Amino acid sequence: MTASSTHSKNPAVGWDIAATAKADNGEKIARAQIIVSGSSEYDETFDPPINNWQEQLTQQGQYPGSNVVQVIITSDKGDNTESYDSWS
């Protein structure tokens, strides 16, 4: 399983966050979560599980300030893959 996230400054306020995940052969994505600076901003379960996932959140986090984005992807076998992105 591969998970990642990127961020870019939103012209209005905060940050835009793009998160993606891709399942490896023999597994599927059952759940995706995005946590921004300790706050759950996205949590979705997929039934049936899927192969690829992407989501964009706008105007998240603080500008200026320290920000941390955690992406948690749960496979259909119950294993978690996590990705972290932090900036200030």
C-alpha positions in Angstrom: 0.0 0.0 0.0 1.3 3.5 -0.9 -0.1 6.6 0.8 1.0 10.3 0.4 0.0 13.9 0.8 1.1 17.3 -0.4 0.2 20.8 0.6 0.0 24.2 -1.1 -0.9 27.7 0.2 -4.5 28.6 -0.4 -4.9 32.2 -1.6 -7.9 32.7 0.7 -6.6 31.3 4.0 -4.9 28.1 5.2 -3.6 25.3 3.1 -5.0 23.0 0.4 -4.1 19.3 1.1 -4.1 16.6 -1.5 -3.9 13.0 -0.3 -3.7 9.8 -2.4 -3.4 6.1 -1.9 -2.8 3.1 -4.2 -3.3 -0.6 -3.2 -0.7 -3.1 -4.0 -1.5 -6.4 -5.8 -3.6 -8.7 -3.6 -5.0 -5.9 -1.4 -7.6 -3.2 -1.5 -8.3 0.1 0.4 -11.1 -0.3 3.0 -10.8 3.0 4.8 -9.1 6.4 4.4 -8.5 9.0 7.1 -6.9 12.5 7.0 -5.9 14.1 10.3 -4.8 17.7 10.2 -2.9 19.0 13.2 -4.6 16.4 15.4 -8.1 17.0 14.1 -10.0 14.4 12.0 -11.0 16.2 8.8 -11.8 13.2 6.6 -12.8 9.6 7.4 -14.5 7.3 4.9 -15.0 3.5 4.7 -15.3 1.9 1.3 -17.7 -1.0 0.8 -16.7 -2.7 -1.4 -13.0 -1.8 -0.9 -11.3 0.1 -3.7 -7.9 0.1 -5.6 -7.1 3.8 -5.7 -8.2 6.8 -3.7 -7.6 10.6 -3.7 -9.1 13.5 -1.8 -8.4 17.2 -1.7 -9.2 19.4 1.3 -9.2 23.1 1.1 -8.4 25.9 3.6 -6.9 23.6 6.3 -4.4 24.1 9.0 -2.8 27.4 10.1 -0.9 30.0 8.2 1.5 31.0 9.5 2.1 28.2 11.9 3.2 24.6 12.3 1.0 22.0 10.5 1.0 18.2 10.4 -1.0 16.0 8.1 -1.4 12.3 8.8 -3.0 10.1 6.2 -4.0 6.6 7.4 -5.1 4.0 4.9 -6.5 0.7 6.1 -6.4 -2.3 3.8 -9.1 -4.9 3.5 -6.9 -7.1 5.6 -6.9 -4.6 8.5 -3.3 -3.4 8.0 -2.6 0.4 8.3 -0.3 2.4 6.1 0.5 5.9 7.3 2.0 9.0 5.7 3.0 12.2 7.4 3.6 15.7 6.0 4.7 18.6 8.2 5.6 22.2 7.6 5.6 25.6 9.2 
